[in-house]
């Protein structure tokens, strides 16, 4: 049995997922139907210790090998040739891996009885090769997209407005200095309700405000059966302006840019992303209560490199050493609404907040360029939805301060990654599973702020995520603000 698709566009996701299940569960059935001379339960899908991610890839490679070599009694479509057409190069790569699996299992395959295609490598090396020819980089695309669209920098500006800020604001990682750093004691009401802390409402020192935020975050994702390990760093800048329509209501808009670089361990490749976005936001407050929210859009341009190294200890079987590159793109929409209240509990102020947020990310379909071994992939588009709640509280005696956020994900999609090998003339589709995201975790921050001469204030802050599954995330905060 062979399941194939005609045409170039990957459209029917339900059918693809079915194919993925068939590939995982019936790899040996595909073998038996394709070529009766191969024993059931042998070959690449039966490598000892193969993971859930690797199984559909191994089954597809073996199916393609059988079809291209004409092992089912039909004419060969592309015989192995490392220097031939793209299909012949793919046939060569598939035959190397399948032959090696059979020899490791003690059964020389009928199509390679002399072992000319046997790489003579261990099962662990072969499994790493299977993982390397899978579209695992798309996992990093998902993580980059979701993190970029959270727009936490906008939320920090809303906090700043509730404190009555005017003029230009500069900060790092989306956290401006605490309003108390201005040296003005709180009176138990939000600053907007009393006209703000910066003076009369005229010009930039009045109803208009401008700001620039800078941010840097870093972290790593651990190796699991469903993903390769990688680390990442992200620098962001956000600039905008807002207008205080009244002492209770503020509207604003922003422009943002984010640059993220993810590097896979063991030199398996990298994913770079450049995100540009716009957002509109508002805040409304009465006495000690406030409501705020924002809606944002971002466009992402990726550059991905997937390094493939499958060694060889056989002079007649050339090792596979190549890279597959692509420049996909995607779109992001996000929105959030929150409500909170400020409590004076001398000598501290406590501000609990509850927030609901939604993120919609679509990474578009893309095709890799890999001209050497026929292992470039065509990857289907993926849509990711994320609905979450945040409950947090800020506590401070002006300086220092502590903030705690509890995150709960009501919805956080982990759709399979659907792909085919570009050089496969039969367009055989396979789907690999992705990891289930963390549903509950916390973000903790501690910082300190100071009042400086010439209407300047500065601060420093460190934050980190607690409870993330197989992942860590940190941020450092340094900033200065000047009021006009």
C-alpha positions in Angstrom: 0.0 0.0 0.0 1.3 3.4 -0.9 -0.5 6.7 0.0 0.5 9.5 -2.4 -0.8 12.9 -3.4 -0.9 14.6 -6.8 -0.1 18.3 -7.2 2.1 20.7 -5.4 -0.1 22.3 -2.7 -0.6 20.6 0.7 -4.2 21.3 1.5 -6.2 18.5 3.1 -4.8 18.4 6.7 -7.1 15.6 7.8 -5.9 13.4 5.1 -2.3 14.2 6.0 -2.8 13.3 9.6 -4.3 10.0 8.6 -1.3 9.3 6.4 1.0 10.1 9.4 -0.9 7.5 11.5 -0.7 4.9 8.7 3.0 5.6 8.3 3.6 5.2 12.1 1.5 2.0 12.6 2.0 0.2 9.3 5.5 0.9 8.1 6.1 -2.9 7.7 2.8 -3.3 5.8 3.9 -0.7 3.3 7.1 -2.7 3.0 5.3 -6.0 2.4 3.0 -4.6 -0.1 5.8 -2.8 -1.9 8.2 -5.7 -2.1 7.4 -9.2 -0.9 11.1 -10.1 -0.5 11.4 -7.8 2.5 10.4 -9.3 5.9 7.7 -7.6 7.9 8.9 -5.6 10.9 12.3 -4.8 9.4 14.1 -1.8 7.9 14.2 1.8 8.8 10.9 2.0 10.8 12.1 -0.8 13.0 15.4 0.7 14.2 15.6 0.0 17.9 14.6 2.9 20.1 13.1 5.0 17.3 11.0 7.9 18.6 7.4 8.9 17.9 8.8 11.8 15.8 11.2 9.6 13.8 8.7 6.8 12.9 6.7 8.7 10.3 9.9 10.0 8.7 11.5 6.5 8.6 8.3 5.0 7.1 8.2 7.6 4.4 11.9 7.2 3.5 11.5 3.5 3.2 8.3 3.8 1.1 10.0 6.3 -1.2 13.0 4.0 -1.5 10.8 1.1 -2.6 8.9 3.2 -5.1 11.8 4.9 -6.7 13.9 1.7 -7.0 10.9 -0.2 -8.6 11.0 -2.9 -5.8 7.3 -3.5 -6.1 7.6 -5.1 -9.5 7.0 -1.8 -11.3 9.6 0.1 -13.4 12.1 2.1 -11.4 11.3 5.8 -11.2 14.7 7.0 -10.1 17.7 4.7 -9.5 20.2 5.8 -6.9 22.7 8.3 -8.2 24.4 10.9 -6.0 25.1 13.1 -9.0 21.9 12.6 -10.9 18.5 14.3 -11.0 16.9 15.5 -7.7 14.8 12.3 -7.6 17.9 10.1 -8.2 19.7 11.9 -5.5 16.7 11.4 -3.1 16.7 7.7 -4.2 20.4 7.4 -3.3 19.9 9.0 0.2 16.9 6.8 1.0 18.7 3.6 -0.2 21.7 4.4 2.0 19.5 4.7 5.1 17.3 1.7 4.4 20.1 -0.6 3.5 22.0 0.4 6.7 19.0 -0.4 8.8 18.6 -3.9 7.3 22.3 -4.7 7.8 22.2 -3.5 11.4 19.2 -5.9 11.9 21.3 -8.8 10.5 19.4 -9.2 7.2 21.2 -8.0 4.1 18.4 -6.5 1.9 17.8 -8.2 -1.5 18.3 -4.8 -3.3 21.8 -4.4 -1.7 23.2 -7.9 -1.0 26.8 -6.8 -1.1 26.4 -3.8 1.2 27.5 -1.2 -1.3 24.9 1.2 0.3 25.6 0.1 3.9 26.9 3.2 5.7 28.2 0.9 8.6 27.1 3.2 11.3 25.4 2.5 14.6 21.6 2.6 15.2 22.0 5.8 17.3 23.8 7.5 14.4 21.1 6.3 12.1 18.4 7.7 14.4 20.1 11.1 14.5 20.1 11.0 10.7 16.4 10.3 10.6 15.8 13.2 13.0 18.0 15.5 10.8 15.9 14.9 7.7 12.7 15.8 9.5 11.2 19.4 9.6 12.0 19.9 13.3 13.0 23.6 12.7 9.3 24.4 12.4 9.1 23.9 16.2 11.3 26.9 16.6 9.2 28.9 14.2 6.2 28.3 16.4 8.0 29.3 19.6 9.4 32.5 18.0 5.9 33.4 16.6 4.1 33.0 19.9 6.7 34.8 22.0 6.9 37.7 19.5 3.1 38.3 19.4 2.7 38.5 23.2 3.4 42.3 22.9 4.3 42.6 26.6 6.0 45.9 25.8 2.6 47.5 25.1 1.3 46.2 28.5 4.2 48.0 30.2 3.3 51.3 28.6 -0.3 50.9 29.9 1.2 50.5 33.4 3.2 53.6 32.8 0.2 55.6 31.8 -1.7 54.6 34.9 1.2 56.0 36.9 0.7 59.4 35.1 3.8 59.4 32.9 4.3 62.1 30.3 6.9 62.7 27.6 9.5 60.2 26.4 9.9 56.9 28.1 12.9 54.6 27.6 13.2 51.1 29.1 14.4 47.6 28.5 12.4 44.4 28.2 9.1 46.3 28.4 9.3 47.4 32.0 9.6 51.1 32.7 10.9 52.4 36.0 8.2 52.5 38.8 6.3 55.7 38.9 7.2 56.1 42.5 10.7 56.7 41.4 9.7 60.2 40.4 9.6 61.0 44.1 5.8 61.7 44.2 4.0 60.0 47.0 0.8 58.1 46.1 -2.5 59.5 47.3 -4.4 56.2 47.0 -5.8 56.9 43.5 -4.4 56.3 40.1 -2.4 59.1 38.7 -4.6 59.7 35.6 -7.4 60.5 38.0 -5.6 63.5 39.3 -3.9 64.7 36.1 -0.7 62.8 36.4 2.6 63.3 38.1 4.5 65.3 35.5 2.8 68.6 35.6 0.1 70.6 33.7 -1.6 69.0 30.6 0.0 71.0 27.8 2.2 70.0 24.9 4.4 66.9 25.5 4.2 67.5 29.2 0.4 67.3 29.0 -1.9 65.1 27.0 0.6 63.7 24.5 3.2 61.1 25.4 6.0 59.5 23.4 8.0 56.4 24.4 10.7 54.0 23.3 11.1 50.5 24.9 14.1 48.2 24.5 14.0 44.5 25.5 16.3 41.5 25.6 15.2 37.9 26.5 17.0 34.6 26.3 16.4 30.9 27.1 16.7 27.4 25.9 14.5 24.4 24.9 15.6 20.9 26.1 16.0 17.8 23.9 12.9 15.6 24.0 11.6 12.8 21.8 9.6 15.4 19.9 12.1 18.3 19.5 15.8 19.0 19.1 17.5 21.1 21.8 18.2 24.8 21.0 18.9 28.1 22.7 17.6 31.5 21.6 18.1 35.2 22.2 15.7 38.0 21.3 16.2 41.8 21.1 13.2 44.1 20.6 12.5 47.8 20.2 9.0 49.4 20.4 8.2 53.1 19.9 4.9 54.9 19.9 2.8 57.8 21.1 -0.5 58.2 23.0 -3.0 60.9 23.8 -4.8 61.5 27.1 -8.3 62.2 25.9 -9.3 62.8 29.5 -7.9 62.2 32.9 -9.6 58.8 32.8 -9.0 57.7 29.2 -5.9 57.2 27.0 -5.5 56.0 23.4 -2.2 55.1 21.8 -0.4 53.3 18.9 3.0 51.6 18.5 5.5 50.3 16.0 7.7 47.4 17.0 10.7 45.4 15.7 12.1 42.2 17.1 15.2 40.2 16.1 15.4 36.6 17.3 18.2 34.0 16.7 17.7 30.3 17.6 20.7 27.9 17.4 20.2 24.2 17.5 22.7 22.1 19.5 25.1 19.7 17.8 25.3 22.1 14.9 22.0 21.0 13.5 21.1 24.4 12.2 19.4 27.7 13.1 16.3 29.8 12.7 16.4 33.6 12.5 13.3 35.8 12.6 12.7 39.4 12.0 9.3 40.6 13.3 7.7 44.0 12.5 4.4 45.0 14.1 1.9 47.6 14.9 -0.5 47.9 17.8 -3.3 50.1 19.2 -4.0 50.3 22.9 -6.1 52.0 25.5 -6.6 52.4 29.2 -9.5 53.7 31.3 -9.5 54.2 35.0 -11.7 55.5 37.8 -10.3 56.0 41.3 -8.3 52.9 42.1 -9.9 50.7 39.3 -8.6 50.4 35.8 -9.4 48.5 32.5 -6.9 48.3 29.7 -6.3 46.4 26.4 -4.6 46.2 23.1 -4.8 44.7 19.6 -1.7 44.0 17.6 -0.5 42.7 14.2 2.9 41.4 13.3 4.6 40.2 10.2 7.5 37.7 10.5 10.3 36.9 8.0 12.3 33.7 8.8 15.6 32.4 7.6 16.1 28.7 8.5 19.1 26.4 8.0 18.7 22.6 8.6 22.1 20.9 8.7 22.1 17.2 7.8 25.0 14.9 8.6 24.8 11.2 8.3 28.3 9.7 8.5 29.7 6.7 6.7 32.4 4.1 7.5 32.1 2.5 4.1 34.2 3.8 1.2 31.6 2.8 -1.3 28.8 4.6 0.5 29.3 8.4 0.6 28.3 10.2 3.7 25.4 12.7 3.6 26.6 16.2 4.6 24.4 19.0 3.4 22.2 21.9 4.4 18.6 22.7 3.6 17.7 26.4 3.6 14.4 28.3 3.4 13.0 31.8 3.9 9.4 31.4 5.1 7.1 34.1 6.5 4.1 34.3 8.7 1.4 36.6 10.3 0.4 37.2 13.9 -2.6 38.7 15.5 -3.0 39.2 19.3 -5.4 40.9 21.6 -5.6 41.4 25.4 -8.0 42.9 27.9 -7.3 43.3 31.6 -8.8 44.8 34.8 -7.2 45.6 38.1 -7.1 47.7 41.2 -4.5 49.5 43.3 -4.5 49.1 47.1 -2.7 51.4 49.5 -1.4 49.3 52.4 1.2 51.6 53.9 4.0 51.5 53.5 3.5 49.3 50.4 1.2 49.4 47.4 -0.4 46.2 46.0 -1.9 46.1 42.5 -3.6 42.8 41.5 -4.6 42.4 37.9 -6.5 39.8 35.9 -6.0 39.6 32.1 -7.4 37.5 29.2 -5.3 37.3 26.0 -5.6 35.6 22.6 -2.9 35.0 20.0 -3.4 33.8 16.4 -0.3 32.8 14.4 -0.2 31.5 10.9 3.2 30.3 9.5 2.8 30.0 5.7 3.8 27.0 3.6 7.4 27.0 2.4 9.8 25.0 0.3 13.5 24.3 1.3 16.4 24.5 -1.1 18.7 21.5 -0.8 20.4 20.7 -4.2 22.9 18.0 -3.1 21.0 15.0 -1.7 17.3 15.5 -2.6 16.4 16.0 1.0 14.7 19.4 0.8 11.2 19.5 2.3 8.0 21.2 1.3 6.2 22.1 4.6 2.5 22.9 4.9 1.2 26.0 6.6 0.4 25.9 10.3 -2.1 27.8 12.3 -1.7 28.2 16.0 -4.2 29.6 18.5 -3.4 30.5 22.1 -6.0 31.6 24.7 -4.6 32.4 28.1 -5.3 34.1 31.4 -2.8 36.0 33.5 -3.3 36.8 37.2 -0.6 39.0 38.7 0.3 41.3 41.5 2.9 44.1 41.9 4.1 44.8 45.4 6.6 47.6 46.3 7.6 50.2 48.7 8.5 52.5 45.8 12.0 50.8 45.6 12.6 47.9 45.4 9.6 46.1 43.9 8.4 42.5 43.1 6.0 41.3 40.4 4.5 37.8 40.2 2.4 36.6 37.2 0.5 33.3 37.0 -0.2 32.1 33.5 -2.8 29.6 32.5 -3.3 28.4 28.9 -6.9 27.5 28.1 -6.0 26.8 24.5 -2.5 26.3 23.1 -2.4 24.4 19.8 0.3 22.0 18.9 -0.6 21.0 15.3 1.4 18.3 13.5 4.0 19.4 11.0 2.9 18.2 7.5 5.6 17.8 4.9 6.9 16.0 1.7 10.2 15.7 0.1 10.4 18.1 -2.8 12.3 15.6 -5.0 9.7 12.8 -4.5 7.8 12.4 -7.8 5.0 10.6 -6.0 4.5 13.4 -3.5 4.3 11.1 -0.5 3.1 13.0 2.5 4.0 12.5 6.2 3.2 14.3 9.4 5.3 14.5 12.6 3.9 15.3 16.0 4.9 18.3 18.1 5.2 18.7 21.9 2.3 19.7 24.1 2.9 23.2 25.5 3.0 24.0 29.2 -0.5 24.9 30.5 0.4 26.6 33.9 3.6 28.5 34.8 4.7 31.7 36.5 6.8 34.7 35.6 8.6 36.4 38.5 10.5 39.7 38.5 12.4 41.7 41.0 13.8 45.2 40.4 14.9 48.5 41.9 14.5 52.1 40.6 16.1 55.4 41.4 15.4 59.1 40.9 18.2 60.9 38.9 18.9 64.6 38.3 17.3 66.5 35.4 13.9 64.7 35.6 15.5 61.3 34.9 14.8 58.0 36.6 16.6 54.7 36.1 16.0 51.1 37.1 17.3 47.6 36.9 15.2 44.3 36.8 15.7 40.6 36.4 12.8 38.3 35.5 12.4 34.6 34.9 9.8 31.9 34.1 9.1 29.2 36.6 7.4 25.9 35.8 7.9 25.8 32.0 8.2 22.2 30.7 11.5 21.5 29.1 12.2 25.2 28.6 13.7 28.2 30.4 13.2 31.9 29.8 14.9 34.9 31.3 15.0 38.7 30.8 17.2 41.5 32.1 15.8 45.0 32.5 17.8 48.2 32.4 16.2 51.5 31.7 16.0 55.3 32.0 13.0 57.7 31.6 13.0 61.4 31.1 9.8 63.5 31.6 9.2 66.8 29.8 
